[in-house]
Amino acid sequence: MILASASPIRAELLKRAGIDVVVEAAHVDEAAIRDGMKAEGAKAEEVADALAEAKALRVGRKHPDDLTIGCDQVLDLDGEWLEKPGTIDKARAQISALAGRTHRLISSAVVVEGANRLWGATDSARMSMRRLTVAAIDRYLADAGPGILGCVGSYQVEGIGVRLFDRIDGNHFTIQGLPLMPLLNFLRMHGHGA
C-alpha cells in the first residue's frame, strides 16, 4: 500500500494504526486545481476531495496493482482558503487572521487502485482560535519553530499549537489531516488490517 503524501504526520497515523505504507509523495499542481475549482464555485469539501484524488491517481497510475491513498486538507476561513505558509511572515499573517475567529479544517482521503477510484471520505472540524496579542503570536511562532511552516493554518494541535485555541469540535485525526476511522473501516472491509 502506498501513501501519496509527504506528510510525516499522516504516515505516522497509519503506522500507529498498524497499516504499513510506502511513502511516495505526489507532485500535482495544487494551486491550479484549487484556484480553478474555486473560480467554478466549488465548496472546500469538493476541493479537498479533488486534491486527494489527484494525488492518489498521480502515484497510483505508476503502481497499478497496489492500493494508493491520497490525502489533502483545506482550511476554510469564511470562504477564504489558507495554504501552508512557507515563511514566518506568512505564518504570522495567518495566525493574525485566524485569531479570535472560527474556521473549518476539511480533510479528505481517497483510495485508488491503479487509475480506478475505489473509495473516498471527507470530514471537517471546527476550530475556534482565541484572541491573541501581537506579542502572544510572536512568542508562539518562536516556540513552535519551523515545523509549522508546512502546516495549513500555521499550527499543529498535537503540539504547542493547541494553546492557540478556545474550542475544537471534531475528530482529532481529521484535524491532523486524515479521516482515519473511515479509512481504516474501508481497509478492513478490503482485507487490510484487523
C-alpha positions, 0 to 999 in steps of 0.5 A, spaced: 500 500 500 502 506 498 501 513 501 501 519 496 503 524 501 509 527 504 506 528 510 510 525 516 504 526 520 499 522 516 504 516 515 505 516 522 497 515 523 497 509 519 503 506 522 500 507 529 494 504 526 498 498 524 497 499 516 504 499 513 505 504 507 510 506 502 511 513 502 511 516 495 509 523 495 505 526 489 507 532 485 500 535 482 499 542 481 495 544 487 494 551 486 491 550 479 486 545 481 484 549 487 484 556 484 480 553 478 475 549 482 474 555 486 473 560 480 467 554 478 464 555 485 466 549 488 465 548 496 472 546 500 469 539 501 469 538 493 476 541 493 479 537 498 476 531 495 479 533 488 486 534 491 486 527 494 484 524 488 489 527 484 494 525 488 492 518 489 491 517 481 498 521 480 502 515 484 497 510 483 497 510 475 505 508 476 503 502 481 497 499 478 496 493 482 497 496 489 492 500 493 494 508 493 491 513 498 491 520 497 490 525 502 489 533 502 486 538 507 483 545 506 482 550 511 476 554 510 476 561 513 469 564 511 470 562 504 477 564 504 482 558 503 489 558 507 495 554 504 501 552 508 505 558 509 512 557 507 515 563 511 514 566 518 511 572 515 506 568 512 505 564 518 504 570 522 499 573 517 495 567 518 495 566 525 493 574 525 487 572 521 485 566 524 485 569 531 479 570 535 475 567 529 472 560 527 474 556 521 473 549 518 479 544 517 476 539 511 480 533 510 479 528 505 482 521 503 481 517 497 483 510 495 485 508 488 487 502 485 491 503 479 487 509 475 480 506 478 477 510 484 475 505 489 473 509 495 473 516 498 471 520 505 471 527 507 470 530 514 471 537 517 472 540 524 471 546 527 476 550 530 475 556 534 482 560 535 482 565 541 484 572 541 491 573 541 496 579 542 501 581 537 506 579 542 502 572 544 503 570 536 510 572 536 512 568 542 508 562 539 511 562 532 518 562 536 516 556 540 513 552 535 519 553 530 519 551 523 515 545 523 509 549 522 511 552 516 508 546 512 502 546 516 495 549 513 493 554 518 500 555 521 499 550 527 499 543 529 494 541 535 498 535 537 503 540 539 504 547 542 499 549 537 493 547 541 494 553 546 492 557 540 485 555 541 478 556 545 474 550 542 475 544 537 469 540 535 471 534 531 475 528 530 482 529 532 485 525 526 481 529 521 484 535 524 491 532 523 489 531 516 486 524 515 479 521 516 482 515 519 476 511 522 473 511 515 479 509 512 481 504 516 473 501 516 474 501 508 481 497 509 478 492 513 472 491 509 478 490 503 482 485 507 487 490 510 488 490 517 484 487 523 
